[in-house]
């Protein structure tokens, strides 16, 4: 992996590490992103009593850890394995996979243009990393139309080729939120009223599915949470206002 963070990590940061040595009461690791060593005390490997530390970690294994303490003068880093939950672990691994995907594009372009991969990577990221924490985020902004290589000093031929491939391989990032609409109509033509109510909520980026017993799943997908929340608010409000205007009952439960 070409990606590297400079300096030292911050406390509570989630990092990927490689186990380099397993001792009786501690584990030595190498922080892949920072290229420095760290230590996990046996009490931070797993909750509860540990009879054999090698039942939990082995040399060469990749582990996602949480930074507990950073001693800057000594450049010493203490980590925890047990304080990382499943969600944090998945998010970290996924983020690094996306970064590796971004690096593969640079590697591919370097071969196309007969350039050294590491040298080209450094040339590309020199200015970009002053604004972005990683290459993947920058590529996501390119796809979203919020950034471009023209904002940085990068060889035009290289920039055009990378942007072309990025737009082919990266999909616009999306978030998803939603809940359940509860709709009840007492009108003789209640089915028609419900259909009209759902139509009011059928905005762009909104998906509606029947759950049962007057309940409907409502899901919103958007580039970011702010926009998603705005769309969801408009959709549920439109539905509830319409059903109540016909003397029906409408409510929403967030999921």
Secondary structure, 3 states (H helix, E strand, C coil): CCCCCCCCCCCCCEEEEEEEEECCCEEEEEECCCCEEEEEEHHHCCCCCCCCHHHCCCCCCEEEEEEEEEECCCCEEEEECCCCCHHHHHHHHHHHHHHHHHHHHHHHHHHHCCCCHHHHHHHHHHHHHHHCCCHHHHHHHHHCCCCCHHHCCCCHHHHHHHHHHHHHHCCCCCEEEEEEEEEECCCCCHHHHHHHHHHHHCCCCEEEEEEECCEEEEEEEECCHHHHHHHHHHHHHHHHHHHHHCCCEEEEEEC
